[in-house]
Amino acid sequence: MATRIYLIGAGFIARTHAEAAYKFYGETPTDIELKVADPNPKALASFVEQFPHAVTFSDMKDMLAEEAQEHDVVVVCTPPFTHFELSSYALKSGRHVLCEKPLVMNAAEADELSQLAKDQGKLFGDCSDRFIGLPKTEQVKAIVASGALGEIYKVSFIHRDQRGRAGVEYQPESRWFLNSKLCGGGILTDWGPYDFTVLADILQPSAVDVLGGWIAKPITGADPQDVVYDVEHNSGALMRYHAQGQDRPVLVQYERSSCTHGEAYSLVEIEGTLGAVKWSPYFGGDAVVQRFDEQGSVAEKEAQVPNDNAYSFMDAPLYFFVERVLGHDSAALLNEDAVFNFKCIQAVYESAASGNIQSVTRG
Ligand SMILES: NC(=O)c1ccc[n+]([C@@H]2O[C@H](COP(=O)([O-])OP(=O)(O)OC[C@H]3O[C@@H](n4cnc5c(N)ncnc54)[C@H](O)[C@@H]3O)[C@@H](O)[C@H]2O)c1
């Protein structure tokens, strides 16, 4: 029987899921039934130009009206303010649902969807797992697990870009990225899902305390004046991770910016009493650099760990999710784990707003 994949939304990210579906589950309608719904006829027309076998709908309710089958997968590929309603509808139609990041607009919606998925006996997945399973990060996890770093006391997780705002410098046609009522938030909402998923994958926290968070919106001459623009593009927090295998909590110095008047740099590094390891979990190359002491001097060891997975990071969410739906093991980010990561991000916003410590416990 063909795998049935239903995409809600036919914009930029929907195409990456369609590519992954064809790559892993076959090219013809007998291998895969790909259906896509979008109220925008232009988006649908250009989608079908790229994927001629796809069946199109202007209303997702019509697309999901047919009887559900056991392994049906719906992928929600629309702007964030629609995720809750569309995911609820798709789960209630009796299908597994993979939702784009950010999952939803608030913690209550995340809990409700997780519960609904449980009640329906279906999987609810989050696309924030895009960068999980990269061999370079797996190598870092192996170094941490080996004890070679000693007692881990600090993680720096910093990405500072001077001009890379979604809706301004990046994908300027998608202005919804700038309006908090449509997108949920700025750079913390946009990239935080990946950051907190990578951090949780490495540190396996049972709980996270946000000791102090901040969000800011640096002002530039390129700020759009004709649309609502009320989201942050510089954010960060000092956090305490109650990490698996560590006697004491690990301090995480976190920052993510897509606009700053300060210096642009990235630093992702784990420091312990016996050594440190530095790498780039995303695009900054494949080097894993270990530093340690050798008879009182600083020693360095560098390994190149390129991605040799059959899947790319853009394939990963759909591939991981469908594999789990088919009953195979995978790194899919599901239900409570997705909700926990989402709540950590919300805790940074809450700490920034209130000035208070916020704690999140894994469900
Ligand atoms: N653009 C990226 O690089 C990127 C990367 C990863 C994740 N994402 C996430 O993917 C999601 C979509 O982003 P995008 O960049 O593809 O946006 P986009 O603007 O390119 O496309 C969104 C599409 O959703 C459609 N849509 C809106 N409401 C709908 C509804 N009720 N039913 C069906 N279709 C509807 C729109 O008409 C539009 O065609 C967001 O959550 C975003 O955060 C985007």
The ligand as an SDF file (V2000), in Angstrom:
LIG
                    3D

 44 48  0  0  0  0  0  0  0  0999 V2000
   11.3750   29.0840    5.7600 N   0  0  0  0  0  0  0  0  0  0  0  0
   12.2190   28.3430    6.4310 C   0  0  0  0  0  0  0  0  0  0  0  0
   13.4670   28.3430    6.2210 O   0  0  0  0  0  0  0  0  0  0  0  0
   11.7010   27.4090    7.4710 C   0  0  0  0  0  0  0  0  0  0  0  0
   12.5900   26.4600    7.9760 C   0  0  0  0  0  0  0  0  0  0  0  0
   12.1290   25.5770    8.9330 C   0  0  0  0  0  0  0  0  0  0  0  0
   10.8270   25.6590    9.3920 C   0  0  0  0  0  0  0  0  0  0  0  0
    9.9820   26.6160    8.9090 N   0  0  0  0  0  0  0  0  0  0  0  0
    8.6190   26.6790    9.4840 C   0  0  0  0  0  0  0  0  0  0  0  0
    7.6800   26.2160    8.5060 O   0  0  0  0  0  0  0  0  0  0  0  0
    6.4250   26.8860    8.6820 C   0  0  0  0  0  0  0  0  0  0  0  0
    6.0170   27.4980    7.3610 C   0  0  0  0  0  0  0  0  0  0  0  0
    7.0460   28.3680    6.9310 O   0  0  0  0  0  0  0  0  0  0  0  0
    7.3380   28.6480    5.3780 P   0  0  0  0  0  0  0  0  0  0  0  0
    8.6490   29.3310    5.3490 O   0  0  0  0  0  0  0  0  0  0  0  0
    7.0980   27.4340    4.5750 O   0  0  0  0  0  0  0  0  0  0  0  0
    6.1840   29.7200    5.1040 O   0  0  0  0  0  0  0  0  0  0  0  0
    5.6280   30.2080    3.6980 P   0  0  0  0  0  0  0  0  0  0  0  0
    5.1180   31.5790    3.9410 O   0  0  0  0  0  0  0  0  0  0  0  0
    6.6180   29.9660    2.6150 O   0  0  0  0  0  0  0  0  0  0  0  0
    4.4000   29.1950    3.4400 O   0  0  0  0  0  0  0  0  0  0  0  0
    3.2950   29.0430    4.2940 C   0  0  0  0  0  0  0  0  0  0  0  0
    2.1040   28.5620    3.4450 C   0  0  0  0  0  0  0  0  0  0  0  0
    1.0300   28.1990    4.3250 O   0  0  0  0  0  0  0  0  0  0  0  0
   -0.1860   28.5430    3.6630 C   0  0  0  0  0  0  0  0  0  0  0  0
   -1.2920   28.5660    4.6240 N   0  0  0  0  0  0  0  0  0  0  0  0
   -1.5720   29.5220    5.5550 C   0  0  0  0  0  0  0  0  0  0  0  0
   -2.6890   29.1470    6.2490 N   0  0  0  0  0  0  0  0  0  0  0  0
   -3.0800   27.9490    5.7530 C   0  0  0  0  0  0  0  0  0  0  0  0
   -4.1480   27.0500    6.0650 C   0  0  0  0  0  0  0  0  0  0  0  0
   -5.0380   27.3180    7.0370 N   0  0  0  0  0  0  0  0  0  0  0  0
   -4.2570   25.8990    5.3580 N   0  0  0  0  0  0  0  0  0  0  0  0
   -3.3820   25.6070    4.3870 C   0  0  0  0  0  0  0  0  0  0  0  0
   -2.3470   26.4380    4.0370 N   0  0  0  0  0  0  0  0  0  0  0  0
   -2.2020   27.5830    4.7230 C   0  0  0  0  0  0  0  0  0  0  0  0
    0.1260   29.8770    3.0110 C   0  0  0  0  0  0  0  0  0  0  0  0
   -0.7960   30.1800    1.9820 O   0  0  0  0  0  0  0  0  0  0  0  0
    1.5630   29.6390    2.4980 C   0  0  0  0  0  0  0  0  0  0  0  0
    1.5520   29.1480    1.1580 O   0  0  0  0  0  0  0  0  0  0  0  0
    6.6250   27.8810    9.8270 C   0  0  0  0  0  0  0  0  0  0  0  0
    6.1880   27.3250   11.0310 O   0  0  0  0  0  0  0  0  0  0  0  0
    8.1390   28.0850    9.8430 C   0  0  0  0  0  0  0  0  0  0  0  0
    8.6340   28.4730   11.1160 O   0  0  0  0  0  0  0  0  0  0  0  0
   10.3820   27.4650    7.9410 C   0  0  0  0  0  0  0  0  0  0  0  0
  1  2  1  0
  2  3  2  0
  2  4  1  0
  4  5  1  0
  4 44  2  0
  5  6  2  0
  6  7  1  0
  7  8  2  0
  8  9  1  0
  8 44  1  0
  9 10  1  0
  9 42  1  0
 10 11  1  0
 11 12  1  0
 11 40  1  0
 12 13  1  0
 13 14  1  0
 14 15  2  0
 14 16  1  0
 14 17  1  0
 17 18  1  0
 18 19  2  0
 18 20  1  0
 18 21  1  0
 21 22  1  0
 22 23  1  0
 23 24  1  0
 23 38  1  0
 24 25  1  0
 25 26  1  0
 25 36  1  0
 26 27  1  0
 26 35  1  0
 27 28  2  0
 28 29  1  0
 29 30  1  0
 29 35  2  0
 30 31  1  0
 30 32  2  0
 32 33  1  0
 33 34  2  0
 34 35  1  0
 36 37  1  0
 36 38  1  0
 38 39  1  0
 40 41  1  0
 40 42  1  0
 42 43  1  0
M  CHG  2   8   1  16  -1
M  END
$$$$
